[in-house]
Amino acid sequence: AAMSRKGMKLLVDSLIRSSKHFNKSEVECLVSLFDMLVAKASSDFAGVGFNRIVFRDILHSAFGMTDDVVLDRVFSIFDRDNDGCITVVEWVEGLGVLLRGTLDEKIKHCFQVYDLNSDGYISREEMFQMLKNSLLIQSADEEPDEGIKDLVEIALKKMDHDHDGKLSFTDFEKAVRDENLLLEAFGPCLPDIK
């Protein structure tokens, strides 16, 4: 169902305010791209949004993101009301952080991606899981899991400021502020530079 001109203007104005990262013509483009994707998706959410499968395809083709675990986590972060459907508001606001986010927003985004069970901490197991997925192990003479366990210990030594054996948001934030390269320490979860 095509939206009225007035409805479209209200939506765009509201999204410019809530997203803060895009200007009027960018929001209009994102909304029409969204409408195209919804029309193409012909999913259970007809007219409202699109599901995980369509979303994963977009992240893969547009941003070069390939890791299944990461793709699922990014979907969960975008899908704030947790209904399995990305709405136009979730789409524009989520892309705002992904493409134009401040360092604060990106730190929060990456932390949420890596916190696989959403308990507020990145545990040893979660680090192991993420690193296992994002690293290619070449050496045949070393047990691959051992190398990853070593990396987890190195990451904890560098980032776990309160020494409780897991990373809180505060630990993660402090580590990234001290060394920006640690933002994607446990695997790529932001779009590639292009």
Salt bridges, closest charged atoms under 4 A:
ASP13 OD2 - LYS9 NZ 2.76
GLU26 OE2 - ARG100 NH2 2.62
GLU28 OE2 - LYS24 NZ 3.09
ASP68 OD1 - ARG56 NH2 2.48
ASP72 OD1 - ARG52 NH1 2.97
ASP72 OD1 - ARG56 NH1 2.92
GLU93 OE1 - ARG80 NH2 2.64
ASP104 OD1 - ARG177 NH2 1.96
GLU105 OE1 - HIS21 NE2 2.74
GLU146 OE2 - LYS149 NZ 3.74
GLU153 OE2 - ARG124 NE 2.90
GLU173 OE2 - ARG177 NH2 3.41
ASP178 OD2 - LYS174 NZ 3.01
ASP192 OD2 - LYS194 NZ 3.59
